[in-house]
Amino acid sequence: MDERLSFEEALKRLEKIVHALQGGGLTLEQAIALFEDGMGLAKTCNERLNAAELKITQLQADFEPEPEHKDE
């Protein structure tokens, strides 16, 4: 899988593969090859989403106000 693909590019390619597999008319070898490519693209998309979620979580934590310390 090409790690240089953006999330959007990988998702678009994955959607094309899904449509091709759903459309039928492929040989078993073609279907297996497309399925394998699709699994790689799905992994790439998942990794990109996980990285984005982590970044958002870190950014939110960075911008949270510091808790106030009360003198007791």
Secondary structure, 3 states (H helix, E strand, C coil): CCCCCCHHHHHHHHHHHHHHHHHCCCCHHHHHHHHHHHHHHHHHHHHHHHHHHHHHHHHHHHHCCCCCCCCC
